[in-house]
């Protein structure tokens, strides 16, 4: 395996890890009692925004991965 392929796989794994962290934090924001000083409606709004961004990043990472496979 060449170094470029390995670097792309590592970057893709980091991208999916960050996406997972966004989804986990969005769930933590809504379902945890840690942020009780924020009203529930604000927590839900922030969680929806974070989950939406994570979904957008998921599509972007998958699309970028498919484009790299077609170039090779």
C-alpha positions as CSV (number, residue, x, y, z in Angstrom):
1,X,0.0,0.0,0.0
2,X,1.3,3.4,-0.9
3,X,1.6,6.3,1.6
4,X,-1.1,8.4,-0.2
5,X,-3.6,5.6,0.3
6,X,-2.7,5.1,3.9
7,X,-2.9,8.9,4.6
8,X,-6.3,9.0,2.9
9,X,-7.6,6.2,5.0
10,X,-6.3,7.8,8.2
11,X,-7.9,11.1,7.3
12,X,-11.2,9.4,6.5
13,X,-11.1,7.6,9.9
14,X,-10.5,10.9,11.7
15,X,-13.3,12.4,9.8
16,X,-15.8,9.7,10.8
17,X,-14.5,9.9,14.4
18,X,-15.3,13.6,14.5
19,X,-18.7,13.0,13.0
20,X,-19.4,10.4,15.7
21,X,-18.3,12.9,18.4
22,X,-20.8,15.5,17.0
23,X,-23.6,12.9,17.1
24,X,-22.6,11.8,20.7
25,X,-22.4,15.4,21.9
26,X,-25.8,16.3,20.4
27,X,-27.3,13.3,22.2
28,X,-25.5,14.2,25.4
29,X,-26.7,17.8,25.1
30,X,-30.4,16.7,25.0
31,X,-30.5,13.7,27.3
32,X,-28.0,14.6,30.0
33,X,-28.6,16.5,33.2
34,X,-25.2,18.2,32.9
35,X,-26.5,21.3,31.1
36,X,-29.5,22.0,33.3
37,X,-28.6,25.7,33.3
38,X,-29.7,25.9,29.7
39,X,-33.4,25.7,28.9
40,X,-34.4,22.5,27.1
41,X,-35.6,24.3,24.0
42,X,-32.1,25.8,23.5
43,X,-30.5,22.4,24.1
44,X,-32.7,20.9,21.5
45,X,-32.0,23.6,19.0
46,X,-28.2,23.2,19.5
47,X,-28.5,19.4,19.3
48,X,-30.4,19.6,16.0
49,X,-27.9,22.0,14.5
50,X,-25.0,19.7,15.6
51,X,-26.7,16.6,14.3
52,X,-27.5,18.4,11.0
53,X,-23.9,19.4,10.7
54,X,-22.7,15.9,11.4
55,X,-25.0,14.5,8.8
56,X,-23.7,17.1,6.3
57,X,-20.1,16.1,7.1
58,X,-21.0,12.4,6.7
59,X,-22.3,13.0,3.2
60,X,-19.2,15.2,2.4
61,X,-16.8,12.6,3.6
62,X,-18.5,9.7,1.8
63,X,-18.8,11.8,-1.4
64,X,-15.1,12.8,-1.2
65,X,-14.2,9.1,-0.6
66,X,-16.2,8.1,-3.7
67,X,-14.5,10.8,-5.8
68,X,-11.1,9.6,-4.7
69,X,-11.9,6.0,-5.7
70,X,-13.0,7.1,-9.2
71,X,-9.8,9.1,-9.8
72,X,-7.6,6.1,-9.2
